[in-house]
Amino acid sequence: MELVEGRTIRDLLLSAEAPGPEQALIIVSGVLEALAYSHQHGIVHRDIKPANVIITHSGAVKVMDFGIARALHGAQSTMTQTGMVMGTPQYLSPEQALGKAVDHRSDLYATGCLLYELLALRPPFTGETPLSVVYQHVQDAPVPPSDVTGSVPPELDGLVMRSLAKDPDDRFQSAEEMRGLIQYALSMLQQQGGYTNTWNTGPVETYDGGHTQGGGMAATTAMGHPMHGETAQGPILPPRNPDDGGVGGYGGYDSGTGGTGGYGQDGYGSQNGGAAAGPRCGCSPRSR
């Protein structure tokens, strides 16, 4: 198993070195490259979050901690008898929360949450308890990141909001598809810059104060994609109760560290077990 040295995205977000929009796209492109490989081999990570992505000292992006990953083919993914669920509330897909079938598109939703946080310097949903955050993933629309902070070019809103669509069919249908649009956005930012009104990454529905209109985040057309298989779990959302204190088994929004087990293009536990992006990230400080 490879020992990976570097800093997690969580560390970067907690410091004064949060990456700018271009660097955020480079990081997420690396995450998607790793996920494309794992998805092609029938593995869903199920816990993509800042603490599980490391930037090495050489600038490579590594996806860590496949400890709760599940095969798309075979046994179902279920809750424990005590009501615990695998995942982290701030990055949990709606279908995970509702106990519906879970496939590779749940990882893409979590990656969208990661991209949102890298751009806006906060997750798409926050709340006083983990349960309140989970409810928002199911029923509320996030504020477009450019409305959260002026440092995010509005041209990126369509990309982010599509990745956070409630219905998996409205999201990107593969890591390769999402990475392709990210590469396009990165190229356009470098060539034309942001706030130009000359390019975009897709339409964005009007934000109506938190609730999704028309059943999706963005008015996009889902591309056909063959299903690789699905896993399922029990629902974690009971009827809403204002006295609810949280979701059993979480104990916090984003606990844990990145781990040491990478998953690269040569498989588990090899010398190059991490998943590195094509471009490398040289993260420079961004003013908050």
Phi, psi and omega in degrees: 000135184284137171269118184256126178248134181165203181236139177284160175299326177301318178299318180297319182291333180274352181253186178272013185249030179300134184289154175282179184303316180296317180292326176298318178295322179296316179299311183292329174300320177294320177299316182291328176297318178294317181293324178302318181292315181293322179294322178298334179260015172078023182245127173256128184290310175075002179211047175289125180196167184303325181289346182253014175234126183243138168260116182287170180297337178270358177096004179283148179261125182237131174266126188246173168057076172270029186296331179248015177297150180227150175286140176292328179262137174113220189297150178284153174267119185233162173289159172282168181293339180273001177094005179286150179227147182279130180132179181236129190309317184291348183232021184272130181287154179303322182291330174295316182294326183270357180076020178276178180299138181244128176224197186300338182287342172294321175297323180291325175297312179298324177294324174298320175298319178297315178298316179304313183292323177296325182278311187267351181064027173199152178294163179296332180226136175225159180192173182286335180226157175303323182296320180295326177293318180298317178302320180295322177301325184281321193235349185250150175268137177287154172289133177307138186302330180290341176276345180275318180217139182290351181278353181263119177298133181296343178298340182272351184300317182299318178300311184293314185292327176294321180293339182257019177300141180294317181275122179306330180292341180268354179272182167297143185265355176202158177297326179296320180295314179295319180295326179298318179289325177296319178296322176297313180298319179297316179298317181291323176298320181287326183272318186243341182082180179260172179062030184262340183065019181251351179206164177202174179245022177127159181287156178231129177293154178297129178285127186247031177093010173130344184255142181285134175258136174071011173082010179209163180281319184226150182280080182240159178258123181290135178272140179298139181208128179294141179283135179271350186130166184220154169237157183226160177213164178289155179292148177250000183260107171280174174304142184300132177226121183297344180268001180299136181258355181151185180254128182303133173097353181273302179071010180156162184283319188212073183263163176094170179242181187291337181083184182234358184265106180270165177228102184246191184284003172243016171092191183285147163065015180266177182298328179247049188289346180283168179248110185258142177283159174300301174283150178257153185258120171252084190288122176252156184299146174235134179291139183281000000 
